[in-house]
Amino acid sequence: MQHKARLRTRDALEQLRLDHEVIRKLLREYDNVRLVEGCGPEQKAEIVDRLCEALSLNAQIEEEVFYPGVRPVLDCDARAQAVLWDRTALRDLIARLDEMDPADPGYDAMVNDIGDCVLPRMDEVRAVLFVAVRGVGVDTALLGEQMARWRRAQQQDVTLVGLPPPRKVPLSGWPADCHLTLA
């Protein structure tokens, strides 16, 4: 039974790659909507909410599960260690964006700043960190299982604290039980 569960769970690097694709798609979707004449602020806000949720989920899973799982075996690889990303600047941008009204003149620029902060780092993570992790032989399948359990626990925690049930959006390419949870 455990063997079947392992086969259904994507490895850690594939999960992160899919997270990065979701973030890229949301940034492109925002850019496309921004360029449409007559686009209302509520459309922008809805995409930004999904984007911030995806960025926060990705940051949490990397910082709480992935980085602690790979950091000890990457001690000798200074370049890979340097890619382990401190997201303080990103969190600050998200907090500032959260305080803005989508109709504010600087709203589009702030979303653009988030993209400028995130996209190069995601590329670097894939080009440097993923290669290093594969090179040292980390069990990415086992790490992927831990990440999948963490995702499920996060979804349950949101439901258990007495909040209204979250809206779950299936993520393209993910197993059926993995969703992006929108409050």
Buried (B, 14 or more C-beta within 10 A) or exposed (E): EEEEEEEEBBBBBBBBBBBBBBBBBBBEBBBEBBEEEEEEEEBBBBBBBBBBBBBBBBBBBBBBBBBEBBEEBBEEBEEBBEBBBEBEBBEEBBEEBEEBEBEEEEBBEBBBBBBEBBBEBBEBBBEBBBBBBEEBEBEBBBBBBBBBEBBEEBBEEBBEEEEEEBEBBEBEEBEEEBBBBBE
